[in-house]
């Protein structure tokens, strides 16, 4: 695999990173922030904020800390504009059309990889030449030159 310069971390990966310190997704986030451009769009960041605000996560991390995590992500990602044409160009689409925003972002940002724990995205690997990998696969790929 060629060097990953631009990477997209989907919402499931980011939520896991925030809620489980030291987990594989948390390691992925740290590694990606150190070595790559972590790509996001307004829609992907809005989804992260919405998901992180769910009451069900209160037992893992207080709401204030979760909101601080979202703010941290907003400051440290590279924001890309996803045009309606990018969303229209998503072909083949994800079987969960809510995840098409990550594929459109992959096109708009010219991402080198998309990291996800979501089977709806993983089943598309590789999507239009872009690897879709699990967090563990991303870490393994970063270990080799």
Phi and psi in radians as a Rosetta constraint file:
Dihedral C 1 N 2 CA 2 C 2 CIRCULARHARMONIC -1.289 0.35
Dihedral N 2 CA 2 C 2 N 3 CIRCULARHARMONIC 2.900 0.35
Dihedral C 2 N 3 CA 3 C 3 CIRCULARHARMONIC -1.051 0.35
Dihedral N 3 CA 3 C 3 N 4 CIRCULARHARMONIC 2.340 0.35
Dihedral C 3 N 4 CA 4 C 4 CIRCULARHARMONIC -1.561 0.35
Dihedral N 4 CA 4 C 4 N 5 CIRCULARHARMONIC 1.986 0.35
Dihedral C 4 N 5 CA 5 C 5 CIRCULARHARMONIC -1.768 0.35
Dihedral N 5 CA 5 C 5 N 6 CIRCULARHARMONIC -0.729 0.35
Dihedral C 5 N 6 CA 6 C 6 CIRCULARHARMONIC -2.044 0.35
Dihedral N 6 CA 6 C 6 N 7 CIRCULARHARMONIC 2.238 0.35
Dihedral C 6 N 7 CA 7 C 7 CIRCULARHARMONIC -2.341 0.35
Dihedral N 7 CA 7 C 7 N 8 CIRCULARHARMONIC 2.541 0.35
Dihedral C 7 N 8 CA 8 C 8 CIRCULARHARMONIC -1.934 0.35
Dihedral N 8 CA 8 C 8 N 9 CIRCULARHARMONIC 2.251 0.35
Dihedral C 8 N 9 CA 9 C 9 CIRCULARHARMONIC -1.872 0.35
Dihedral N 9 CA 9 C 9 N 10 CIRCULARHARMONIC 2.076 0.35
Dihedral C 9 N 10 CA 10 C 10 CIRCULARHARMONIC -1.295 0.35
Dihedral N 10 CA 10 C 10 N 11 CIRCULARHARMONIC 3.035 0.35
Dihedral C 10 N 11 CA 11 C 11 CIRCULARHARMONIC -1.047 0.35
Dihedral N 11 CA 11 C 11 N 12 CIRCULARHARMONIC -0.713 0.35
Dihedral C 11 N 12 CA 12 C 12 CIRCULARHARMONIC -1.074 0.35
Dihedral N 12 CA 12 C 12 N 13 CIRCULARHARMONIC -0.674 0.35
Dihedral C 12 N 13 CA 13 C 13 CIRCULARHARMONIC -1.178 0.35
Dihedral N 13 CA 13 C 13 N 14 CIRCULARHARMONIC -0.785 0.35
Dihedral C 13 N 14 CA 14 C 14 CIRCULARHARMONIC -1.184 0.35
Dihedral N 14 CA 14 C 14 N 15 CIRCULARHARMONIC -0.700 0.35
Dihedral C 14 N 15 CA 15 C 15 CIRCULARHARMONIC -1.095 0.35
Dihedral N 15 CA 15 C 15 N 16 CIRCULARHARMONIC -0.794 0.35
Dihedral C 15 N 16 CA 16 C 16 CIRCULARHARMONIC -1.074 0.35
Dihedral N 16 CA 16 C 16 N 17 CIRCULARHARMONIC -0.690 0.35
Dihedral C 16 N 17 CA 17 C 17 CIRCULARHARMONIC -1.091 0.35
Dihedral N 17 CA 17 C 17 N 18 CIRCULARHARMONIC -0.708 0.35
Dihedral C 17 N 18 CA 18 C 18 CIRCULARHARMONIC -1.242 0.35
Dihedral N 18 CA 18 C 18 N 19 CIRCULARHARMONIC -0.671 0.35
Dihedral C 18 N 19 CA 19 C 19 CIRCULARHARMONIC -1.514 0.35
Dihedral N 19 CA 19 C 19 N 20 CIRCULARHARMONIC -0.380 0.35
Dihedral C 19 N 20 CA 20 C 20 CIRCULARHARMONIC -2.236 0.35
Dihedral N 20 CA 20 C 20 N 21 CIRCULARHARMONIC 1.484 0.35
Dihedral C 20 N 21 CA 21 C 21 CIRCULARHARMONIC -0.992 0.35
Dihedral N 21 CA 21 C 21 N 22 CIRCULARHARMONIC 2.339 0.35
Dihedral C 21 N 22 CA 22 C 22 CIRCULARHARMONIC 1.498 0.35
Dihedral N 22 CA 22 C 22 N 23 CIRCULARHARMONIC -0.140 0.35
Dihedral C 22 N 23 CA 23 C 23 CIRCULARHARMONIC -1.213 0.35
Dihedral N 23 CA 23 C 23 N 24 CIRCULARHARMONIC 2.938 0.35
Dihedral C 23 N 24 CA 24 C 24 CIRCULARHARMONIC -1.016 0.35
Dihedral N 24 CA 24 C 24 N 25 CIRCULARHARMONIC -0.802 0.35
Dihedral C 24 N 25 CA 25 C 25 CIRCULARHARMONIC -1.054 0.35
Dihedral N 25 CA 25 C 25 N 26 CIRCULARHARMONIC -0.630 0.35
Dihedral C 25 N 26 CA 26 C 26 CIRCULARHARMONIC -1.139 0.35
Dihedral N 26 CA 26 C 26 N 27 CIRCULARHARMONIC -0.695 0.35
Dihedral C 26 N 27 CA 27 C 27 CIRCULARHARMONIC -1.126 0.35
Dihedral N 27 CA 27 C 27 N 28 CIRCULARHARMONIC -0.688 0.35
Dihedral C 27 N 28 CA 28 C 28 CIRCULARHARMONIC -1.068 0.35
Dihedral N 28 CA 28 C 28 N 29 CIRCULARHARMONIC -0.818 0.35
Dihedral C 28 N 29 CA 29 C 29 CIRCULARHARMONIC -1.032 0.35
Dihedral N 29 CA 29 C 29 N 30 CIRCULARHARMONIC -0.839 0.35
Dihedral C 29 N 30 CA 30 C 30 CIRCULARHARMONIC -1.082 0.35
Dihedral N 30 CA 30 C 30 N 31 CIRCULARHARMONIC -0.791 0.35
Dihedral C 30 N 31 CA 31 C 31 CIRCULARHARMONIC -1.100 0.35
Dihedral N 31 CA 31 C 31 N 32 CIRCULARHARMONIC -0.765 0.35
Dihedral C 31 N 32 CA 32 C 32 CIRCULARHARMONIC -1.136 0.35
Dihedral N 32 CA 32 C 32 N 33 CIRCULARHARMONIC -0.728 0.35
Dihedral C 32 N 33 CA 33 C 33 CIRCULARHARMONIC -1.134 0.35
Dihedral N 33 CA 33 C 33 N 34 CIRCULARHARMONIC -0.559 0.35
Dihedral C 33 N 34 CA 34 C 34 CIRCULARHARMONIC -1.347 0.35
Dihedral N 34 CA 34 C 34 N 35 CIRCULARHARMONIC -0.592 0.35
Dihedral C 34 N 35 CA 35 C 35 CIRCULARHARMONIC -2.098 0.35
Dihedral N 35 CA 35 C 35 N 36 CIRCULARHARMONIC -0.134 0.35
Dihedral C 35 N 36 CA 36 C 36 CIRCULARHARMONIC -2.362 0.35
Dihedral N 36 CA 36 C 36 N 37 CIRCULARHARMONIC 2.980 0.35
Dihedral C 36 N 37 CA 37 C 37 CIRCULARHARMONIC -1.576 0.35
Dihedral N 37 CA 37 C 37 N 38 CIRCULARHARMONIC 2.038 0.35
Dihedral C 37 N 38 CA 38 C 38 CIRCULARHARMONIC -1.495 0.35
Dihedral N 38 CA 38 C 38 N 39 CIRCULARHARMONIC 2.068 0.35
Dihedral C 38 N 39 CA 39 C 39 CIRCULARHARMONIC -1.694 0.35
Dihedral N 39 CA 39 C 39 N 40 CIRCULARHARMONIC 2.482 0.35
Dihedral C 39 N 40 CA 40 C 40 CIRCULARHARMONIC -2.609 0.35
Dihedral N 40 CA 40 C 40 N 41 CIRCULARHARMONIC 2.901 0.35
Dihedral C 40 N 41 CA 41 C 41 CIRCULARHARMONIC -2.241 0.35
Dihedral N 41 CA 41 C 41 N 42 CIRCULARHARMONIC 2.986 0.35
Dihedral C 41 N 42 CA 42 C 42 CIRCULARHARMONIC -1.006 0.35
Dihedral N 42 CA 42 C 42 N 43 CIRCULARHARMONIC -0.749 0.35
Dihedral C 42 N 43 CA 43 C 43 CIRCULARHARMONIC -1.159 0.35
Dihedral N 43 CA 43 C 43 N 44 CIRCULARHARMONIC -0.691 0.35
Dihedral C 43 N 44 CA 44 C 44 CIRCULARHARMONIC -1.232 0.35
Dihedral N 44 CA 44 C 44 N 45 CIRCULARHARMONIC -0.647 0.35
Dihedral C 44 N 45 CA 45 C 45 CIRCULARHARMONIC -1.223 0.35
Dihedral N 45 CA 45 C 45 N 46 CIRCULARHARMONIC -0.643 0.35
Dihedral C 45 N 46 CA 46 C 46 CIRCULARHARMONIC -1.112 0.35
Dihedral N 46 CA 46 C 46 N 47 CIRCULARHARMONIC -0.702 0.35
Dihedral C 46 N 47 CA 47 C 47 CIRCULARHARMONIC -1.114 0.35
Dihedral N 47 CA 47 C 47 N 48 CIRCULARHARMONIC -0.743 0.35
Dihedral C 47 N 48 CA 48 C 48 CIRCULARHARMONIC -1.020 0.35
Dihedral N 48 CA 48 C 48 N 49 CIRCULARHARMONIC -0.814 0.35
Dihedral C 48 N 49 CA 49 C 49 CIRCULARHARMONIC -1.080 0.35
Dihedral N 49 CA 49 C 49 N 50 CIRCULARHARMONIC -0.747 0.35
Dihedral C 49 N 50 CA 50 C 50 CIRCULARHARMONIC -1.125 0.35
Dihedral N 50 CA 50 C 50 N 51 CIRCULARHARMONIC -0.799 0.35
Dihedral C 50 N 51 CA 51 C 51 CIRCULARHARMONIC -1.156 0.35
Dihedral N 51 CA 51 C 51 N 52 CIRCULARHARMONIC -0.772 0.35
Dihedral C 51 N 52 CA 52 C 52 CIRCULARHARMONIC -1.151 0.35
Dihedral N 52 CA 52 C 52 N 53 CIRCULARHARMONIC -0.306 0.35
Dihedral C 52 N 53 CA 53 C 53 CIRCULARHARMONIC -1.529 0.35
Dihedral N 53 CA 53 C 53 N 54 CIRCULARHARMONIC -0.004 0.35
Dihedral C 53 N 54 CA 54 C 54 CIRCULARHARMONIC -1.196 0.35
Dihedral N 54 CA 54 C 54 N 55 CIRCULARHARMONIC 2.366 0.35
Dihedral C 54 N 55 CA 55 C 55 CIRCULARHARMONIC -1.032 0.35
Dihedral N 55 CA 55 C 55 N 56 CIRCULARHARMONIC -0.540 0.35
Dihedral C 55 N 56 CA 56 C 56 CIRCULARHARMONIC -1.057 0.35
Dihedral N 56 CA 56 C 56 N 57 CIRCULARHARMONIC -0.323 0.35
Dihedral C 56 N 57 CA 57 C 57 CIRCULARHARMONIC -1.559 0.35
Dihedral N 57 CA 57 C 57 N 58 CIRCULARHARMONIC -0.039 0.35
Dihedral C 57 N 58 CA 58 C 58 CIRCULARHARMONIC -1.010 0.35
Dihedral N 58 CA 58 C 58 N 59 CIRCULARHARMONIC -0.588 0.35
Dihedral C 58 N 59 CA 59 C 59 CIRCULARHARMONIC -1.265 0.35
Dihedral N 59 CA 59 C 59 N 60 CIRCULARHARMONIC -0.284 0.35
Dihedral C 59 N 60 CA 60 C 60 CIRCULARHARMONIC -1.714 0.35
Dihedral N 60 CA 60 C 60 N 61 CIRCULARHARMONIC -0.658 0.35
Dihedral C 60 N 61 CA 61 C 61 CIRCULARHARMONIC -2.773 0.35
Dihedral N 61 CA 61 C 61 N 62 CIRCULARHARMONIC 2.371 0.35
Dihedral C 61 N 62 CA 62 C 62 CIRCULARHARMONIC -1.127 0.35
Dihedral N 62 CA 62 C 62 N 63 CIRCULARHARMONIC 2.710 0.35
Dihedral C 62 N 63 CA 63 C 63 CIRCULARHARMONIC -1.036 0.35
Dihedral N 63 CA 63 C 63 N 64 CIRCULARHARMONIC -0.694 0.35
Dihedral C 63 N 64 CA 64 C 64 CIRCULARHARMONIC -1.071 0.35
Dihedral N 64 CA 64 C 64 N 65 CIRCULARHARMONIC -0.743 0.35
Dihedral C 64 N 65 CA 65 C 65 CIRCULARHARMONIC -1.178 0.35
Dihedral N 65 CA 65 C 65 N 66 CIRCULARHARMONIC -0.639 0.35
Dihedral C 65 N 66 CA 66 C 66 CIRCULARHARMONIC -1.173 0.35
Dihedral N 66 CA 66 C 66 N 67 CIRCULARHARMONIC -0.700 0.35
Dihedral C 66 N 67 CA 67 C 67 CIRCULARHARMONIC -1.173 0.35
Dihedral N 67 CA 67 C 67 N 68 CIRCULARHARMONIC -0.618 0.35
Dihedral C 67 N 68 CA 68 C 68 CIRCULARHARMONIC -1.125 0.35
Dihedral N 68 CA 68 C 68 N 69 CIRCULARHARMONIC -0.648 0.35
Dihedral C 68 N 69 CA 69 C 69 CIRCULARHARMONIC -1.087 0.35
Dihedral N 69 CA 69 C 69 N 70 CIRCULARHARMONIC -0.776 0.35
Dihedral C 69 N 70 CA 70 C 70 CIRCULARHARMONIC -1.078 0.35
Dihedral N 70 CA 70 C 70 N 71 CIRCULARHARMONIC -0.750 0.35
Dihedral C 70 N 71 CA 71 C 71 CIRCULARHARMONIC -1.079 0.35
Dihedral N 71 CA 71 C 71 N 72 CIRCULARHARMONIC -0.717 0.35
Dihedral C 71 N 72 CA 72 C 72 CIRCULARHARMONIC -1.060 0.35
Dihedral N 72 CA 72 C 72 N 73 CIRCULARHARMONIC -0.773 0.35
Dihedral C 72 N 73 CA 73 C 73 CIRCULARHARMONIC -1.111 0.35
Dihedral N 73 CA 73 C 73 N 74 CIRCULARHARMONIC -0.731 0.35
Dihedral C 73 N 74 CA 74 C 74 CIRCULARHARMONIC -1.037 0.35
Dihedral N 74 CA 74 C 74 N 75 CIRCULARHARMONIC -0.600 0.35
Dihedral C 74 N 75 CA 75 C 75 CIRCULARHARMONIC -1.379 0.35
Dihedral N 75 CA 75 C 75 N 76 CIRCULARHARMONIC -0.458 0.35
Dihedral C 75 N 76 CA 76 C 76 CIRCULARHARMONIC -1.898 0.35
Dihedral N 76 CA 76 C 76 N 77 CIRCULARHARMONIC -0.099 0.35
Dihedral C 76 N 77 CA 77 C 77 CIRCULARHARMONIC -1.559 0.35
Dihedral N 77 CA 77 C 77 N 78 CIRCULARHARMONIC 2.845 0.35
Dihedral C 77 N 78 CA 78 C 78 CIRCULARHARMONIC -1.678 0.35
Dihedral N 78 CA 78 C 78 N 79 CIRCULARHARMONIC 2.028 0.35
Dihedral C 78 N 79 CA 79 C 79 CIRCULARHARMONIC -1.501 0.35
Dihedral N 79 CA 79 C 79 N 80 CIRCULARHARMONIC 2.229 0.35
Dihedral C 79 N 80 CA 80 C 80 CIRCULARHARMONIC -2.032 0.35
Dihedral N 80 CA 80 C 80 N 81 CIRCULARHARMONIC 2.483 0.35
Dihedral C 80 N 81 CA 81 C 81 CIRCULARHARMONIC -1.454 0.35
Dihedral N 81 CA 81 C 81 N 82 CIRCULARHARMONIC 2.189 0.35
Dihedral C 81 N 82 CA 82 C 82 CIRCULARHARMONIC -1.839 0.35
Dihedral N 82 CA 82 C 82 N 83 CIRCULARHARMONIC 2.016 0.35
Dihedral C 82 N 83 CA 83 C 83 CIRCULARHARMONIC -1.436 0.35
Dihedral N 83 CA 83 C 83 N 84 CIRCULARHARMONIC 2.737 0.35
Dihedral C 83 N 84 CA 84 C 84 CIRCULARHARMONIC -0.938 0.35
Dihedral N 84 CA 84 C 84 N 85 CIRCULARHARMONIC -0.597 0.35
Dihedral C 84 N 85 CA 85 C 85 CIRCULARHARMONIC -1.123 0.35
Dihedral N 85 CA 85 C 85 N 86 CIRCULARHARMONIC -0.570 0.35
Dihedral C 85 N 86 CA 86 C 86 CIRCULARHARMONIC -1.127 0.35
Dihedral N 86 CA 86 C 86 N 87 CIRCULARHARMONIC -0.715 0.35
Dihedral C 86 N 87 CA 87 C 87 CIRCULARHARMONIC -1.188 0.35
Dihedral N 87 CA 87 C 87 N 88 CIRCULARHARMONIC -0.687 0.35
Dihedral C 87 N 88 CA 88 C 88 CIRCULARHARMONIC -1.135 0.35
Dihedral N 88 CA 88 C 88 N 89 CIRCULARHARMONIC -0.549 0.35
Dihedral C 88 N 89 CA 89 C 89 CIRCULARHARMONIC -1.371 0.35
Dihedral N 89 CA 89 C 89 N 90 CIRCULARHARMONIC -0.074 0.35
Dihedral C 89 N 90 CA 90 C 90 CIRCULARHARMONIC -1.201 0.35
Dihedral N 90 CA 90 C 90 N 91 CIRCULARHARMONIC 1.806 0.35
Dihedral C 90 N 91 CA 91 C 91 CIRCULARHARMONIC -2.629 0.35
Dihedral N 91 CA 91 C 91 N 92 CIRCULARHARMONIC 2.079 0.35
Dihedral C 91 N 92 CA 92 C 92 CIRCULARHARMONIC -1.312 0.35
Dihedral N 92 CA 92 C 92 N 93 CIRCULARHARMONIC 2.610 0.35
Dihedral C 92 N 93 CA 93 C 93 CIRCULARHARMONIC -1.363 0.35
Dihedral N 93 CA 93 C 93 N 94 CIRCULARHARMONIC 2.903 0.35
Dihedral C 93 N 94 CA 94 C 94 CIRCULARHARMONIC -1.334 0.35
Dihedral N 94 CA 94 C 94 N 95 CIRCULARHARMONIC 2.564 0.35
Dihedral C 94 N 95 CA 95 C 95 CIRCULARHARMONIC -1.151 0.35
Dihedral N 95 CA 95 C 95 N 96 CIRCULARHARMONIC -0.390 0.35
Dihedral C 95 N 96 CA 96 C 96 CIRCULARHARMONIC -1.786 0.35
Dihedral N 96 CA 96 C 96 N 97 CIRCULARHARMONIC 1.737 0.35
Dihedral C 96 N 97 CA 97 C 97 CIRCULARHARMONIC -1.067 0.35
Dihedral N 97 CA 97 C 97 N 98 CIRCULARHARMONIC -0.312 0.35
Dihedral C 97 N 98 CA 98 C 98 CIRCULARHARMONIC -1.137 0.35
Dihedral N 98 CA 98 C 98 N 99 CIRCULARHARMONIC -0.370 0.35
Dihedral C 98 N 99 CA 99 C 99 CIRCULARHARMONIC -1.565 0.35
Dihedral N 99 CA 99 C 99 N 100 CIRCULARHARMONIC -0.086 0.35
Dihedral C 99 N 100 CA 100 C 100 CIRCULARHARMONIC -1.038 0.35
Dihedral N 100 CA 100 C 100 N 101 CIRCULARHARMONIC -0.450 0.35
Dihedral C 100 N 101 CA 101 C 101 CIRCULARHARMONIC -1.062 0.35
Dihedral N 101 CA 101 C 101 N 102 CIRCULARHARMONIC -0.544 0.35
Dihedral C 101 N 102 CA 102 C 102 CIRCULARHARMONIC -1.279 0.35
Dihedral N 102 CA 102 C 102 N 103 CIRCULARHARMONIC -0.638 0.35
Dihedral C 102 N 103 CA 103 C 103 CIRCULARHARMONIC -1.208 0.35
Dihedral N 103 CA 103 C 103 N 104 CIRCULARHARMONIC -0.714 0.35
Dihedral C 103 N 104 CA 104 C 104 CIRCULARHARMONIC -1.107 0.35
Dihedral N 104 CA 104 C 104 N 105 CIRCULARHARMONIC -0.688 0.35
Dihedral C 104 N 105 CA 105 C 105 CIRCULARHARMONIC -1.117 0.35
Dihedral N 105 CA 105 C 105 N 106 CIRCULARHARMONIC -0.674 0.35
Dihedral C 105 N 106 CA 106 C 106 CIRCULARHARMONIC -1.041 0.35
Dihedral N 106 CA 106 C 106 N 107 CIRCULARHARMONIC -0.696 0.35
Dihedral C 106 N 107 CA 107 C 107 CIRCULARHARMONIC -1.183 0.35
Dihedral N 107 CA 107 C 107 N 108 CIRCULARHARMONIC -0.863 0.35
Dihedral C 107 N 108 CA 108 C 108 CIRCULARHARMONIC -1.113 0.35
Dihedral N 108 CA 108 C 108 N 109 CIRCULARHARMONIC -0.626 0.35
Dihedral C 108 N 109 CA 109 C 109 CIRCULARHARMONIC -1.620 0.35
Dihedral N 109 CA 109 C 109 N 110 CIRCULARHARMONIC -0.134 0.35
Dihedral C 109 N 110 CA 110 C 110 CIRCULARHARMONIC 0.953 0.35
Dihedral N 110 CA 110 C 110 N 111 CIRCULARHARMONIC 0.841 0.35
Dihedral C 110 N 111 CA 111 C 111 CIRCULARHARMONIC -1.113 0.35
Dihedral N 111 CA 111 C 111 N 112 CIRCULARHARMONIC 2.607 0.35
Dihedral C 111 N 112 CA 112 C 112 CIRCULARHARMONIC -1.595 0.35
Dihedral N 112 CA 112 C 112 N 113 CIRCULARHARMONIC -0.310 0.35
Dihedral C 112 N 113 CA 113 C 113 CIRCULARHARMONIC -2.878 0.35
Dihedral N 113 CA 113 C 113 N 114 CIRCULARHARMONIC 2.710 0.35
Dihedral C 113 N 114 CA 114 C 114 CIRCULARHARMONIC -2.180 0.35
Dihedral N 114 CA 114 C 114 N 115 CIRCULARHARMONIC 2.200 0.35
Dihedral C 114 N 115 CA 115 C 115 CIRCULARHARMONIC -1.848 0.35
Dihedral N 115 CA 115 C 115 N 116 CIRCULARHARMONIC 2.253 0.35
Dihedral C 115 N 116 CA 116 C 116 CIRCULARHARMONIC -2.704 0.35
Dihedral N 116 CA 116 C 116 N 117 CIRCULARHARMONIC 2.688 0.35
Dihedral C 116 N 117 CA 117 C 117 CIRCULARHARMONIC -1.875 0.35
Dihedral N 117 CA 117 C 117 N 118 CIRCULARHARMONIC 0.074 0.35
Dihedral C 117 N 118 CA 118 C 118 CIRCULARHARMONIC -1.542 0.35
Dihedral N 118 CA 118 C 118 N 119 CIRCULARHARMONIC 2.049 0.35
Dihedral C 118 N 119 CA 119 C 119 CIRCULARHARMONIC -1.037 0.35
Dihedral N 119 CA 119 C 119 N 120 CIRCULARHARMONIC -0.512 0.35
Dihedral C 119 N 120 CA 120 C 120 CIRCULARHARMONIC -1.108 0.35
Dihedral N 120 CA 120 C 120 N 121 CIRCULARHARMONIC -0.550 0.35
Dihedral C 120 N 121 CA 121 C 121 CIRCULARHARMONIC -1.531 0.35
Dihedral N 121 CA 121 C 121 N 122 CIRCULARHARMONIC -0.752 0.35
Dihedral C 121 N 122 CA 122 C 122 CIRCULARHARMONIC -1.035 0.35
Dihedral N 122 CA 122 C 122 N 123 CIRCULARHARMONIC -0.577 0.35
Dihedral C 122 N 123 CA 123 C 123 CIRCULARHARMONIC -1.136 0.35
Dihedral N 123 CA 123 C 123 N 124 CIRCULARHARMONIC -0.312 0.35
Dihedral C 123 N 124 CA 124 C 124 CIRCULARHARMONIC -1.487 0.35
Dihedral N 124 CA 124 C 124 N 125 CIRCULARHARMONIC -0.106 0.35
Dihedral C 124 N 125 CA 125 C 125 CIRCULARHARMONIC -1.062 0.35
Dihedral N 125 CA 125 C 125 N 126 CIRCULARHARMONIC 2.338 0.35
Dihedral C 125 N 126 CA 126 C 126 CIRCULARHARMONIC -1.374 0.35
Dihedral N 126 CA 126 C 126 N 127 CIRCULARHARMONIC 2.533 0.35
Dihedral C 126 N 127 CA 127 C 127 CIRCULARHARMONIC -1.792 0.35
Dihedral N 127 CA 127 C 127 N 128 CIRCULARHARMONIC 1.971 0.35
Dihedral C 127 N 128 CA 128 C 128 CIRCULARHARMONIC 0.874 0.35
Dihedral N 128 CA 128 C 128 N 129 CIRCULARHARMONIC 0.705 0.35
Dihedral C 128 N 129 CA 129 C 129 CIRCULARHARMONIC 1.478 0.35
Dihedral N 129 CA 129 C 129 N 130 CIRCULARHARMONIC -0.040 0.35
Dihedral C 129 N 130 CA 130 C 130 CIRCULARHARMONIC -1.727 0.35
Dihedral N 130 CA 130 C 130 N 131 CIRCULARHARMONIC 2.098 0.35
Dihedral C 130 N 131 CA 131 C 131 CIRCULARHARMONIC -1.110 0.35
Dihedral N 131 CA 131 C 131 N 132 CIRCULARHARMONIC 2.371 0.35
Dihedral C 131 N 132 CA 132 C 132 CIRCULARHARMONIC -1.984 0.35
Dihedral N 132 CA 132 C 132 N 133 CIRCULARHARMONIC 2.004 0.35
Dihedral C 132 N 133 CA 133 C 133 CIRCULARHARMONIC -2.260 0.35
Dihedral N 133 CA 133 C 133 N 134 CIRCULARHARMONIC 2.739 0.35
Dihedral C 133 N 134 CA 134 C 134 CIRCULARHARMONIC -1.284 0.35
Dihedral N 134 CA 134 C 134 N 135 CIRCULARHARMONIC 2.838 0.35
Dihedral C 134 N 135 CA 135 C 135 CIRCULARHARMONIC -0.968 0.35
Dihedral N 135 CA 135 C 135 N 136 CIRCULARHARMONIC -0.729 0.35
Dihedral C 135 N 136 CA 136 C 136 CIRCULARHARMONIC -1.114 0.35
Dihedral N 136 CA 136 C 136 N 137 CIRCULARHARMONIC -0.697 0.35
Dihedral C 136 N 137 CA 137 C 137 CIRCULARHARMONIC -1.119 0.35
Dihedral N 137 CA 137 C 137 N 138 CIRCULARHARMONIC -0.662 0.35
Dihedral C 137 N 138 CA 138 C 138 CIRCULARHARMONIC -1.072 0.35
Dihedral N 138 CA 138 C 138 N 139 CIRCULARHARMONIC -0.819 0.35
Dihedral C 138 N 139 CA 139 C 139 CIRCULARHARMONIC -1.052 0.35
Dihedral N 139 CA 139 C 139 N 140 CIRCULARHARMONIC -0.751 0.35
Dihedral C 139 N 140 CA 140 C 140 CIRCULARHARMONIC -1.077 0.35
Dihedral N 140 CA 140 C 140 N 141 CIRCULARHARMONIC -0.675 0.35
Dihedral C 140 N 141 CA 141 C 141 CIRCULARHARMONIC -1.216 0.35
Dihedral N 141 CA 141 C 141 N 142 CIRCULARHARMONIC -0.466 0.35
Dihedral C 141 N 142 CA 142 C 142 CIRCULARHARMONIC -1.408 0.35
Dihedral N 142 CA 142 C 142 N 143 CIRCULARHARMONIC -0.255 0.35
Dihedral C 142 N 143 CA 143 C 143 CIRCULARHARMONIC -1.436 0.35
Dihedral N 143 CA 143 C 143 N 144 CIRCULARHARMONIC -0.368 0.35
Dihedral C 143 N 144 CA 144 C 144 CIRCULARHARMONIC -1.827 0.35
Dihedral N 144 CA 144 C 144 N 145 CIRCULARHARMONIC 2.516 0.35
